[in-house]
Amino acid sequence: MDRVSAGRPGGRRLTRARRDWQHKLSTRVVRDNQAIHVEDLGVTGLGRTRLAKSVHDAGWASFTSMLEYKAARYGRTFARVDRFFPSTRMCSACGRIDEKMA
């Protein structure tokens, strides 16, 4: 059982429901896509912000590990993208990075 729902009444049921949802969603994502790329989030850094509860409740690490092993099982490509990769500043056509947006 995860730490977030361990102390709450009905926490075990919540944990199981979340894990079931993660399994169903990860299976659908892997079956529908040839390549899956996920951002390597700094969850510990996010844990110190207002997003702490939602990030830890969502179980990002367990979800990405499910994606990874299911991608291998279905023969799909899986990659983790570094959180500092400038994807929003990169041109999708030529790959040039716009320094003005830094």
N, C-alpha and C positions, 0 to 999 in steps of 0.2 A: 504494500500500500504506500502511496506517496505521502510526503510530509504535509502537503497542503490540506488534504482532506482527512488526515489521520485523526485529528482531534474533534472533528465535527460529527454530530449525529447523522447517520446515513452516509458517512464518508466512504465506506467500502463500496456501497452501491454507486456513488458518484464516480469513484475511481474506475470501477468496472465499466460504467457507461462511457466514460471518457476514452478508455482504452479500446472499447468496441467501436466507437466513432472513429478513432484514429486508424484502426485496422481497415474499416470500410473505406474511408477517404483515401488512405494511402494505396490501397488496392485499385481503386478507381483511377487515381492519378497515374499510377504506373501502367495500367492497361491502356489508358487513353493517350499516352505520350511515348515517343521513342527515346527522348532524352529528358532528364530531370536535373535541374540545376537549382540548388538551394543556397541561400546566403548563410555564411557562418556567423551567426549572431553572437554578440558578446552578451550572453544571458546574465552573467554576473554583473556586468555594467548596467544592464537594463534593470536588474534587481534593485538598484539603488534609486530608481526613479518611480514616478507614479504608475508606470506600466508593470511594476514588479508582480503584482498579483495576477494580472492577466497573462503575462509571459510564463510565469511558473505554473499557473493553472493549465495553460494550454499544453504543457509537456513537450516543448519544441524539440528537445534532444531525443526523446523517445520516438516522436513522429518522424524526425529525419533518419533515425536508425531503421525504422520500419520501411521508409522509402528506399533506403540503401539496400537492405537485404532483399526486398521484393523486386527491385530493379535488376539485381543480379539473377534472381530466380526466373524472371521473365525475359532476360536477355536485353535489357534496356541499358542506356548509358546514364550513369549517375555521377554528378560532380558537385563539390562544395565550392562556392565562390567566396573568396576572401572578403571580409566586411569593408576593407579599404579599396577594393577594386572600383575604379571610376566608371561604372556602367551607365550612370545617368548623364555623364558628360561625354560619352563616346558615341561617335556617329555609327549607326548600324550599317551603313553602306560601305564606308571606307576605313573605319576604325580609328579615325583621327580624334584626339582628345581635346576638347575645348577648354583651354586654361582660364578663360575669363569667368567661367562658372565656378571656379575653385573657391 
